[in-house]
Amino acid sequence: MVSKFNTFYRHIIEEERNFPDASGQLSDLLADIALACKVISLEVNRAGLIDILGFTGDENVQGEEVKKLDVFANDVLTNVMKQGGHICAVCSEEEENFIPINKNFGSDNSVSNKYICHFDPLDGSSNIDVNVSIGTIFSIYRRVTESGPGALEDCLQKGDVQVAAGYVIYGSSTVLTYTAGKGVHLFTLDPSVGEFLLSTENISIPKKSKIYSVNEGNYCKWSDGMKKYINHLKEDDESTGRPYTSRYVGSLVADFHRNLIYGGIFIYPADLKNKNGKLRLMYEANPLSFIVEQAGGRSSDGKNRILDLIPESLHQRTPLYIGSEEDVLMAEKYLSEE
């Protein structure tokens, strides 16, 4: 039975005890991220009451218009990461380059800054003004260089070597879901005490579902294999549980979270306009893929396991097929026949 008084920090401390070489730094880093997300949650909840909604007039590195709340979330996370002293570099979807950090603590000047943190500060920001759930996605790696500020090689690592990953949804409640390689756990923010409290431990995604999430407005731009797969899901066949139900919010964290809990497949394929896909490998695909695999699901670019992809740039894009294992395998089957 889950104790309603098991806080996020207590839970990660207990998990870290299972690692013989644990120093407590990962727990502190995750606690820093949780603190930043509490601040962001507070601002999201009162965004309509202050001058924070709407566009700044600038564009981010992706060529997308930057919204004021995006800027706020990015600043909060970046500053908290810098002050914590546990990372040697910050990589944000909103920044063109990574931010190297050279800040150590301890008498030997080498106690901390052994991690890299990637984050999408406010995923689904196009939905900010219409009160649809949005979120923060984060991913943590160990540095591969020995000392000093982080380098590009620290930031460009395969998703398979992630130490921890998670996301926070700012919706009807604020929910934090994370994994440190020992299962997937969900926490809900109790605003009365200001703590994330354990809600669900060891989440397991159903092996097969009846839900698919994709923007079908792009149908005419898809490959033949992708079109055939979606048409297959829409066919009436009671023996295989078809037709599937379409559920698409347009906010990645919201669609992914629903499918993680109930089962389903989220798809953002390559198409004629986005030949390499649109989602970012380091900021979105890798952390969510780590989470879904820890929950017993599967993630693919249509042909290859996402976590096996070798990144070539910070803002590299990829197609994404993620969710219930059997549904992703079926999508891969149709794509392999092209």
Secondary structure, DSSP 8 states (H G I E B T S, - for coil): ---TT-BHHHHHHHHHTTSTT--SHHHHHHHHHHHHHHHHHHHHHTGGGTTTSSEEEEE-TTS-EEEHHHHHHHHHHHHHHHHH--EEEEEETT-SS-EE-----STTS-SS--EEEEEEEEETGGGGGGT--EEEEEEEEE-SS-SSS--HHHH---GGG-SEEEEEEESSSEEEEEESSS-EEEEEEETTTTEEEEEESS----SS-SEEE--GGGGGGS-HHHHHHHHHHHS-BGGGTBS-EE---S-HHHHHHHHHHH--EEEE---SS-TT-SEEIIIIIHHHHHHHHHTT-EEESSSSBGGG----STT-EE-EEEESHHHHHHHHHHHHT-
